[in-house]
Amino acid sequence: MKQSRTMSMVEAAANVVVGYVLAIATQIVVFPWFGIETGLPEHLTIGIAFVGVSLVRGYLLRRLFEAIRMRSVE
């Protein structure tokens, strides 16, 4: 069964949201180990800087693999 473009975007968005929450939690724990002291607003901003990239990456990779799968079916 072929995954629709909409569901590809929903999957990519869910992946990014979960990744964003994990990234913020990881930054809060790991940054102090390296002497990087920032507040929650900075952590959130750093995380947002990567959200767009992650969303596009996830969507494009999903579409690429879907295209590869569809070619192998033909």
C-alpha positions in Angstrom: 0.0 0.0 0.0 1.3 3.4 -1.0 1.7 6.1 1.7 0.0 9.4 0.8 2.0 12.6 0.7 -0.2 13.9 3.6 0.6 10.9 5.7 4.3 11.3 4.9 4.1 14.9 6.2 2.1 13.8 9.3 4.7 11.1 10.0 7.6 13.5 9.5 6.0 16.1 11.7 5.4 13.6 14.5 9.0 12.5 14.3 10.2 16.1 14.5 8.0 16.9 17.5 9.2 13.8 19.4 12.8 14.6 18.4 12.4 18.3 19.5 11.2 17.3 23.0 14.1 14.8 23.3 16.6 17.3 22.0 15.6 19.9 24.6 15.8 17.4 27.4 19.2 16.2 26.1 20.5 19.8 25.8 19.4 20.5 29.4 21.4 17.5 30.6 24.4 17.5 28.3 25.2 21.3 27.9 26.4 21.7 31.5 28.8 18.8 31.1 30.6 21.0 28.5 30.3 24.2 30.5 27.6 25.6 28.3 25.1 27.4 30.6 21.9 28.5 28.9 18.3 29.1 30.1 15.2 27.4 28.8 14.4 30.1 26.2 17.8 29.5 24.6 17.3 25.8 24.6 13.9 26.2 23.0 15.4 28.6 20.4 18.3 26.3 19.6 15.8 23.4 19.2 13.5 25.5 16.9 16.5 26.3 14.6 16.7 22.6 13.8 13.0 21.8 13.5 12.6 23.1 9.9 15.7 21.2 8.8 14.5 18.0 10.5 11.0 18.3 9.1 12.2 18.8 5.5 14.8 16.0 5.9 12.2 13.5 7.2 9.7 14.4 4.5 12.2 14.2 1.6 13.7 10.9 2.8 10.2 9.4 3.2 9.3 10.5 -0.3 12.6 9.2 -1.7 12.1 5.8 -0.2 8.5 5.7 -1.3 9.6 6.5 -4.9 12.2 3.7 -4.7 9.6 1.3 -3.4 7.2 2.2 -6.2 9.8 1.7 -8.9 10.6 -1.7 -7.6 6.9 -2.7 -7.7 6.5 -1.6 -11.4 
